[in-house]
Amino acid sequence: MQTNPEKDTELRLKVNSETARLAWSELEKHFAQGNVVWVANELDLVEVAVRISHDDKATITQWMADGKVAKVSDQQALDWQAADASLWAAVVSPFILVQQEKPTRH
C-alpha cells in the first residue's frame, strides 16, 4: 500500500495534539524495554512520528544513517536522569519518540 505522509494532515494534527513534555523519570521504564527513540533537534518531532506511522523506510533509514534518529543510548539516559531532564515526547506505538527542547534564539 502506497501512503503519502506529506498529505496526512489528520494524523499530523492527532500526533501534534498528543505531543507532550515528560520528565525522563516517566520514560525510564520504556527505555528499559528498548522503546524510546531519540530525534535530533533539527528534525520536526511530529514529522518523524508521521513518517514512522506511514512506514516510510527510505526517509527513516536516511535519518538513522545521518545520526538524526536512534534508540536512546545508555549515556543519554544517564545524562537525562542526572539532569532530571524534561523531553518532548510523541507516541508511535510501540515507540516513544523523544526530543530535547530546542534552544531558543535570541
Summary of the structure (lengths in Angstrom):
residues: 106
radius of gyration: 13.7
end to end distance: 44.9
largest distance: 44.9
contacts: 267
relative contact order: 0.25
helix: 47%
strand: 22%
